[in-house]
Amino acid sequence: MSAKRHLPADGPDAREDRVALFSRANINPSTGLATDYLNHFNEAIMLLEMMESCPECGDDFRAWKPMSYREHFTQPHYKYRAVAIEAYDEADPTARQYLDILSDAMTDVLEATRKALTGDLPPRVAVQLAQRTAAWLRPLVARAAAVINGETEGDPAMSPQAAIDQIMNR
């Protein structure tokens, strides 16, 4: 038995139906990717940024768990989860690969930071690490948004590796 399709089948009205469905689901119709996934990273960044004024946010950050694109959209609060996952599976392979590379890099940075913040760091050092991590991640989230919105096509300076290299060379 085949899985139920949530995206419109091919046909004369399929393009319009797909665009309307993607619009309701906040999915970019040209890439098939949703910026909603970036909320997962923005949440972690926000917690890191708040650690200076609200040290309890460190506990919330340490409780943050990485999620892949598919895992994020399997959460029950997302109404169009099946559409988002199916669109991701059918998305432009290059855009999907770029997004996955950036997501993996952001996850690695967040996991390393979480591990360091679990240790016995002096509060001042923990806050500095949190601020530095947030500063590293903001441009990566922006680059991921550009990928999702189809703004990187054909520009080698917009590649995920270029973004990562730029962040690491600061």
BELLIN-V988302 format. One record per backbone hydrogen bond with DSSP energy under -1.0 kcal/mol. CO is the residue of the C=O (numbers start at 0). NH is the residue of the N-H. If there is no record, write none. Layout:
# BELLIN-V988302
co: <CO CO>
nh: <NH NH>
This chain:
# BELLIN-V988302
co: <10 12 13 14 15 16 17 18 19 20 21 22 27 30 32 33 34 35 36 37 38 39 40 41 42 43 44 45 49 53 54 55 56 57 58 60 67 68 70 71 74 77 79 80 81 82 83 84 85 87 91 92 93 94 95 96 97 98 99 100 101 102 103 104 105 106 107 108 109 110 111 112 118 121 122 123 124 125 126 127 128 129 130 131 132 133 136 137 138 139 140 141 142 143 144 145 146 151 154 155 158 159 160 161 162 163 164 166>
nh: <13 16 17 18 19 20 21 22 23 24 26 25 31 91 27 36 37 38 39 41 42 43 44 45 46 47 48 49 53 56 57 59 60 61 62 63 71 72 73 74 77 80 83 84 85 86 87 88 89 90 95 96 97 98 99 100 101 102 103 104 105 106 107 108 109 110 111 112 113 114 115 116 120 125 126 127 128 129 130 131 132 133 134 135 136 137 140 141 142 143 144 145 146 147 148 150 149 154 157 158 162 163 164 165 166 167 168 169>
